[in-house]
């Protein structure tokens, strides 16, 4: 059963004033976080031979290197590009080493701190309306979930499905016209990885569009009449909060690991899908740490428990990430093809076509293992093996120019094009119920 939390007592007007103030303070906090990344660069390497791989592994052990794509040195292979951040005081030595061994590279981001500060590139507005073209911190999003449910009781209900390690509530918004009967559902989650801010922005955009289209006889109106969308705007609430207040590039949870000074687990390695096999690490300091045991993280327990409880009605699962512009489906933990591979591949192809039709944004699609890298313990594989056939991961914009620091000016086009893919998948699911 869903747990219904006590609602905020603020009136809608006061709530919006509070959200505006919180947003102003939060933007100042992030942009002025000590300049900790001043002069840091993000490089893209093109390893071609074993010597190149060994060099990258040696660098990862001797210098502070933050792997962006893939997310860990364990996933680096030849003939596939590697994006990573390197500290300002190590850049010169690293570039000299790359040139010495003939490892081709390009500088994607020349000064990371500048990009962080420029992420809030929209003109400030004093409107008290909630801006869906701005990034919002957790306090704002939490207040928004209450307000949006209070103002749209016939369409949206808010439930608390669990608590994080630091005891923050994990909210689910059930979006769908109340018909009085049980409807098939699509589960949509965002913010599994803290630094991927465009992901929670999309979940908020989706809810906004559902409200805007309600009663208009549009495609989305039809979908919310016939389906329920179970939307979790932020899964990793602790990590997301930390990315606003302490470290913009934090990825994992904030759970403590006994016997280690390193904090956090990668939620997308903690699900019961060939847990901690290929593409995951048992090292608590790794960005792809699988956790001390399967479903050790309270956030995973919340998502998995909710999906298990409603597995008979959930017909599709969509999880939103960034970056790389891909639409992925099972499997990621193995190169073996899923039983429904042909159908999933065709559906992904058509969804990508719909997405690309708006702005021409190139998207790739395919099974996770072959299209990206092997990764065990992922939510999409776990959901598929649970029996929910239509399981997809979206890696949104971009392909490296901004990486995890996509500016606010790209929220609208990113969300608009992604909505077309979601429309297509949801419409297909509605016409192929099982």
C-alpha positions as CSV (number, residue, x, y, z in Angstrom):
1,X,0.0,0.0,0.0
2,X,1.1,3.6,-0.6
3,X,1.6,5.7,2.5
4,X,0.0,9.1,2.3
5,X,2.2,11.7,4.1
6,X,0.8,14.8,5.9
7,X,0.5,17.7,3.4
8,X,2.2,21.0,3.9
9,X,-0.2,23.6,5.4
10,X,1.0,26.5,3.3
11,X,-1.5,28.1,0.9
12,X,-0.5,27.8,-2.8
13,X,0.5,31.4,-2.9
14,X,2.7,31.2,0.2
15,X,4.2,27.9,-1.1
16,X,5.2,29.5,-4.4
17,X,6.8,32.5,-2.6
18,X,8.8,30.0,-0.5
19,X,9.8,28.1,-3.6
20,X,11.0,31.2,-5.3
21,X,13.1,32.2,-2.2
22,X,14.6,28.7,-2.0
23,X,15.5,28.7,-5.7
24,X,17.3,32.0,-5.3
25,X,19.4,30.8,-2.3
26,X,20.1,27.5,-3.9
27,X,21.5,29.0,-7.2
28,X,23.8,31.2,-5.2
29,X,25.0,28.2,-3.1
30,X,25.8,26.0,-6.1
31,X,27.5,28.7,-8.2
32,X,29.6,29.9,-5.3
33,X,30.6,26.6,-3.8
34,X,34.2,27.6,-3.2
35,X,35.4,27.4,-6.8
36,X,36.5,23.8,-6.0
37,X,36.6,22.8,-9.7
38,X,38.4,25.9,-11.0
39,X,40.8,24.9,-13.8
40,X,39.7,21.3,-13.8
41,X,39.3,19.9,-17.3
42,X,37.2,17.1,-18.8
43,X,39.1,15.1,-21.4
44,X,37.9,12.6,-24.0
45,X,40.4,9.8,-24.7
46,X,40.5,7.3,-27.5
47,X,42.3,4.2,-26.2
48,X,43.3,1.9,-29.1
49,X,45.9,-0.5,-27.7
50,X,46.6,-2.3,-24.4
51,X,49.4,0.3,-23.5
52,X,46.7,3.0,-23.6
53,X,44.5,1.0,-21.2
54,X,47.3,0.5,-18.8
55,X,48.2,4.1,-18.8
56,X,44.6,5.1,-18.0
57,X,44.5,2.5,-15.2
58,X,47.8,3.9,-13.8
59,X,46.5,7.4,-13.9
60,X,43.3,6.4,-12.1
61,X,45.5,5.0,-9.2
62,X,47.9,7.9,-8.9
63,X,45.8,11.0,-9.6
64,X,42.3,12.3,-8.7
65,X,40.4,11.2,-11.8
66,X,36.6,11.3,-12.0
67,X,35.3,9.0,-14.7
68,X,32.2,10.4,-16.5
69,X,31.8,7.9,-19.3
70,X,32.1,5.1,-18.5
71,X,31.7,5.6,-14.8
72,X,34.7,3.7,-13.7
73,X,38.1,2.6,-14.8
74,X,36.9,-1.0,-14.6
75,X,34.7,-0.4,-17.6
76,X,37.3,1.2,-19.9
77,X,38.0,-0.7,-23.1
78,X,39.8,-0.1,-26.3
79,X,38.1,1.5,-29.3
80,X,35.5,3.2,-27.1
81,X,36.0,6.8,-25.9
82,X,36.6,7.7,-22.3
83,X,35.5,10.9,-20.7
84,X,37.0,11.9,-17.3
85,X,37.7,14.9,-15.2
86,X,41.2,15.7,-14.0
87,X,42.3,18.2,-11.3
88,X,43.8,21.4,-12.5
89,X,47.2,20.7,-10.9
90,X,47.5,17.4,-12.7
91,X,46.4,18.5,-16.2
92,X,49.8,19.4,-17.6
93,X,51.5,16.2,-16.5
94,X,48.6,14.1,-17.8
95,X,48.5,15.8,-21.2
96,X,52.3,15.3,-21.5
97,X,51.9,11.6,-20.7
98,X,49.1,11.2,-23.3
99,X,51.2,12.8,-26.0
100,X,54.2,10.7,-25.1
101,X,52.4,7.4,-25.7
102,X,50.3,8.6,-28.6
103,X,47.0,8.4,-26.9
104,X,44.6,10.6,-28.8
105,X,42.5,13.0,-26.8
106,X,40.5,16.2,-26.9
107,X,39.5,18.7,-24.3
108,X,35.7,18.6,-23.8
109,X,35.5,21.1,-21.0
110,X,38.4,23.6,-20.5
111,X,37.3,25.0,-17.1
112,X,34.8,23.0,-15.2
113,X,34.0,25.6,-12.6
114,X,33.0,28.1,-15.3
115,X,30.6,25.5,-16.7
116,X,29.1,24.9,-13.3
117,X,28.5,28.6,-12.8
118,X,27.1,29.0,-16.2
119,X,24.6,26.1,-15.8
120,X,22.0,28.7,-14.5
121,X,22.0,30.5,-17.8
122,X,18.4,31.6,-17.9
123,X,17.5,35.2,-17.1
124,X,16.3,35.5,-13.5
125,X,12.5,35.9,-13.2
126,X,10.6,37.3,-10.3
127,X,7.5,35.3,-11.3
128,X,6.1,33.3,-8.4
129,X,5.1,30.6,-10.9
130,X,7.1,27.4,-10.5
131,X,9.6,27.3,-13.4
132,X,9.9,24.1,-15.3
133,X,12.8,25.5,-17.3
134,X,15.0,25.9,-14.1
135,X,16.8,23.4,-12.0
136,X,15.3,23.0,-8.4
137,X,16.9,21.7,-5.3
138,X,15.3,19.0,-3.1
139,X,13.5,21.4,-0.8
140,X,11.8,23.0,-3.7
141,X,10.9,19.7,-5.4
142,X,9.5,18.3,-2.1
143,X,7.3,21.4,-1.7
144,X,6.3,21.2,-5.4
145,X,5.1,17.6,-5.0
146,X,2.7,18.7,-2.2
147,X,1.5,21.8,-4.0
148,X,0.9,20.1,-7.4
149,X,-1.1,17.3,-5.7
150,X,-3.2,19.7,-3.6
151,X,-4.0,21.8,-6.7
152,X,-4.9,18.8,-9.0
153,X,-6.7,16.3,-6.8
154,X,-8.6,14.7,-9.7
155,X,-5.3,13.9,-11.5
156,X,-2.4,13.7,-9.0
157,X,-2.0,11.9,-5.7
158,X,1.2,12.0,-3.6
159,X,2.5,9.0,-1.7
160,X,5.6,8.4,0.4
161,X,7.0,5.0,-0.6
162,X,10.0,5.1,1.7
163,X,12.8,7.0,3.4
164,X,16.4,7.6,2.4
165,X,19.5,6.8,4.4
166,X,19.4,10.3,5.8
167,X,15.6,10.0,6.4
168,X,14.4,12.2,3.6
169,X,11.0,11.1,2.2
170,X,10.9,9.4,-1.2
171,X,7.7,10.5,-3.0
172,X,5.7,9.0,-5.7
173,X,3.2,11.0,-7.7
174,X,0.4,8.9,-9.2
175,X,-0.6,10.8,-12.3
176,X,-3.9,9.6,-13.9
177,X,-7.6,10.5,-14.1
178,X,-9.4,9.0,-11.2
179,X,-11.8,6.5,-12.9
180,X,-12.7,4.5,-9.9
181,X,-11.3,1.3,-11.4
182,X,-7.8,-0.2,-11.4
183,X,-5.8,0.9,-14.5
184,X,-2.6,-0.4,-16.0
185,X,0.4,1.7,-15.1
186,X,3.7,2.9,-16.3
187,X,6.5,3.5,-13.7
188,X,8.7,6.5,-14.4
189,X,11.7,7.3,-12.1
190,X,14.3,10.1,-12.2
191,X,17.3,11.1,-10.2
192,X,18.9,7.7,-9.5
193,X,22.3,9.4,-9.9
194,X,22.7,12.6,-8.0
195,X,24.6,14.7,-10.5
196,X,22.3,14.1,-13.5
197,X,20.1,17.1,-12.8
198,X,18.3,17.0,-16.2
199,X,16.7,13.7,-15.0
200,X,14.5,15.2,-12.2
201,X,13.8,18.2,-14.4
202,X,12.2,15.8,-16.9
203,X,10.0,14.1,-14.3
204,X,8.7,17.5,-13.2
205,X,8.1,18.4,-16.9
206,X,6.2,15.3,-17.5
207,X,3.8,16.0,-14.6
208,X,3.4,19.6,-15.7
209,X,2.5,18.4,-19.2
210,X,0.0,15.9,-17.8
211,X,-1.8,18.8,-16.0
212,X,-1.6,21.1,-19.0
213,X,-3.1,18.5,-21.4
214,X,-5.8,17.2,-19.0
215,X,-9.2,17.4,-20.6
216,X,-7.9,18.5,-24.0
217,X,-8.4,15.3,-25.9
218,X,-4.7,15.3,-26.8
219,X,-2.5,12.2,-26.9
220,X,-1.3,12.7,-23.3
221,X,-4.9,13.3,-22.1
222,X,-5.9,10.0,-23.6
223,X,-2.9,8.3,-21.9
224,X,-3.7,9.7,-18.4
225,X,-7.3,8.6,-18.8
226,X,-6.4,5.1,-19.7
227,X,-3.2,4.6,-17.7
228,X,-1.7,5.6,-14.4
229,X,1.8,7.0,-14.4
230,X,3.7,6.3,-11.2
231,X,6.3,9.0,-11.1
232,X,9.2,9.3,-8.7
233,X,10.8,12.7,-9.3
234,X,14.0,12.0,-7.3
235,X,15.1,8.5,-6.2
236,X,18.5,9.5,-4.7
237,X,17.2,12.3,-2.6
238,X,20.3,12.4,-0.3
239,X,22.8,12.4,-3.1
240,X,20.8,15.0,-5.0
241,X,20.7,17.3,-2.0
242,X,24.4,16.8,-1.6
243,X,25.1,17.8,-5.2
244,X,23.4,21.1,-4.5
245,X,25.1,21.9,-1.2
246,X,28.5,20.3,-1.2
247,X,29.6,18.6,-4.4
248,X,27.9,19.3,-7.8
249,X,29.4,16.1,-9.2
250,X,28.3,13.6,-6.5
251,X,26.9,10.5,-8.1
252,X,26.1,7.8,-5.4
253,X,23.9,7.7,-2.3
254,X,25.1,9.1,1.1
255,X,25.0,5.8,3.0
256,X,28.1,5.0,5.2
257,X,30.2,2.0,4.5
258,X,31.5,0.2,7.6
259,X,35.3,-0.1,7.5
260,X,35.7,2.5,4.8
261,X,36.0,6.3,4.7
262,X,34.3,6.3,1.3
263,X,30.6,7.1,1.3
264,X,27.8,5.9,-0.9
265,X,26.6,3.1,-3.1
266,X,25.6,3.3,-6.8
267,X,21.9,2.7,-6.7
268,X,22.0,1.4,-10.3
269,X,24.3,-1.5,-9.2
270,X,22.3,-2.4,-6.1
271,X,19.2,-4.1,-7.7
272,X,18.8,-7.9,-7.8
273,X,19.9,-8.3,-11.4
274,X,23.0,-10.5,-11.4
275,X,24.1,-8.3,-8.5
276,X,27.8,-7.3,-8.4
277,X,28.8,-9.3,-11.4
278,X,30.2,-7.6,-14.5
279,X,30.4,-3.8,-14.6
280,X,30.1,-3.4,-10.8
281,X,32.7,-3.1,-8.0
282,X,33.0,-4.3,-4.5
283,X,35.2,-1.4,-3.6
284,X,33.3,1.2,-1.6
285,X,35.4,4.0,-3.1
286,X,34.3,3.1,-6.6
287,X,31.7,5.1,-8.4
288,X,30.0,1.8,-9.4
289,X,30.1,0.2,-5.9
290,X,27.3,-2.3,-5.7
291,X,26.8,-2.0,-2.0
292,X,27.5,-4.5,0.8
293,X,24.6,-6.7,-0.3
294,X,21.8,-6.7,-2.8
295,X,19.1,-4.1,-2.1
296,X,21.2,-2.8,0.8
297,X,20.2,0.8,0.0
298,X,16.9,2.1,1.5
299,X,16.2,4.0,-1.8
300,X,16.4,0.7,-3.7
301,X,14.2,-1.0,-1.2
302,X,11.6,1.7,-1.6
303,X,11.6,1.5,-5.4
304,X,11.8,-2.3,-5.6
305,X,9.2,-2.7,-2.9
306,X,6.7,-0.4,-4.6
307,X,7.2,-2.1,-8.0
308,X,6.8,-5.6,-6.5
309,X,3.6,-4.6,-4.8
310,X,2.1,-3.3,-8.0
311,X,3.8,-5.7,-10.5
312,X,0.5,-7.0,-11.7
313,X,-0.6,-3.6,-12.9
314,X,2.8,-2.0,-14.0
315,X,3.2,-2.7,-17.7
316,X,6.2,-0.6,-18.5
317,X,9.2,1.0,-16.7
318,X,11.1,4.1,-17.8
319,X,14.2,5.3,-15.9
320,X,15.8,8.6,-16.9
321,X,19.5,9.3,-16.8
322,X,22.2,11.4,-18.5
323,X,24.3,11.8,-20.5
324,X,25.0,10.2,-24.0
325,X,21.7,10.4,-25.9
326,X,20.7,6.7,-25.9
327,X,17.6,4.6,-25.4
328,X,18.6,1.3,-23.8
329,X,16.7,-1.9,-22.9
330,X,17.7,-5.2,-21.4
331,X,20.1,-6.6,-21.0
332,X,23.0,-4.7,-19.4
333,X,24.3,-7.5,-17.2
334,X,24.9,-9.8,-20.1
335,X,25.4,-9.7,-23.9
336,X,22.7,-12.3,-24.3
337,X,19.6,-10.9,-25.9
338,X,16.4,-10.6,-24.0
339,X,13.5,-12.9,-24.9
340,X,11.5,-9.9,-26.2
341,X,14.6,-8.4,-28.0
342,X,13.0,-7.9,-31.4
343,X,9.9,-6.2,-30.0
344,X,11.9,-4.0,-27.6
345,X,14.4,-3.1,-30.4
346,X,11.6,-2.1,-32.8
347,X,9.8,-0.1,-30.0
348,X,13.1,1.7,-29.1
349,X,13.8,2.5,-32.7
350,X,10.4,4.1,-33.3
351,X,10.6,6.0,-30.0
352,X,14.0,7.4,-31.0
353,X,12.6,8.4,-34.4
354,X,9.8,10.3,-32.6
355,X,12.3,12.0,-30.3
356,X,14.6,13.0,-33.2
357,X,11.8,14.4,-35.2
358,X,11.5,17.5,-33.1
359,X,15.0,19.0,-33.0
360,X,17.0,16.4,-35.0
361,X,18.9,15.3,-31.8
362,X,20.7,12.1,-32.7
363,X,19.9,9.2,-30.4
364,X,21.3,5.6,-30.5
365,X,19.3,2.6,-29.2
366,X,19.9,-1.0,-28.3
367,X,20.6,-3.4,-25.5
368,X,22.6,-1.8,-22.6
369,X,25.5,-4.2,-22.7
370,X,26.3,-3.7,-26.4
371,X,25.2,-0.1,-26.8
372,X,26.9,1.2,-23.7
373,X,28.8,-1.2,-21.4
374,X,28.2,-4.3,-19.2
375,X,26.6,-3.3,-15.9
376,X,25.0,-5.6,-13.4
377,X,22.5,-4.7,-10.7
378,X,20.6,-2.2,-12.8
379,X,16.9,-1.3,-12.3
380,X,15.8,-1.8,-15.9
381,X,17.2,-5.4,-16.0
382,X,15.7,-6.2,-12.6
383,X,12.3,-4.9,-13.7
384,X,12.4,-6.9,-16.9
385,X,13.3,-10.1,-15.1
386,X,10.4,-9.4,-12.7
387,X,8.1,-9.8,-15.7
388,X,7.5,-6.2,-16.7
389,X,8.3,-6.5,-20.4
390,X,8.6,-2.9,-21.6
391,X,11.7,-1.7,-19.7
392,X,13.8,1.2,-21.0
393,X,16.6,3.5,-19.8
394,X,16.9,6.9,-21.4
395,X,20.3,8.7,-21.3
396,X,19.3,12.3,-22.2
397,X,21.4,15.1,-23.6
398,X,24.1,15.7,-24.4
399,X,27.1,13.8,-25.7
400,X,29.9,15.5,-23.8
401,X,30.0,19.3,-24.5
402,X,28.3,19.9,-21.2
403,X,28.0,16.3,-19.8
404,X,26.3,16.4,-16.4
405,X,26.2,20.2,-16.5
406,X,23.6,20.7,-19.1
407,X,22.5,24.4,-18.9
408,X,19.0,25.4,-18.0
409,X,18.5,26.8,-21.5
410,X,18.4,23.1,-22.7
411,X,15.8,21.9,-20.3
412,X,12.9,22.8,-22.5
413,X,14.1,21.2,-25.8
414,X,15.4,18.1,-23.9
415,X,12.1,17.6,-22.2
416,X,10.0,18.4,-25.2
417,X,11.8,15.8,-27.4
418,X,11.9,13.2,-24.7
419,X,8.1,13.5,-24.2
420,X,7.6,12.4,-27.8
421,X,9.5,9.2,-27.1
422,X,7.5,8.6,-23.9
423,X,4.2,9.3,-25.8
424,X,5.2,6.7,-28.3
425,X,6.1,4.0,-25.8
426,X,3.1,4.7,-23.6
427,X,0.7,4.5,-26.6
428,X,2.3,1.3,-27.7
429,X,2.0,-0.2,-24.2
430,X,-1.7,0.8,-24.1
431,X,-2.4,-1.0,-27.3
432,X,-0.3,-4.1,-26.3
433,X,-1.4,-4.8,-22.8
434,X,-0.5,-8.3,-21.5
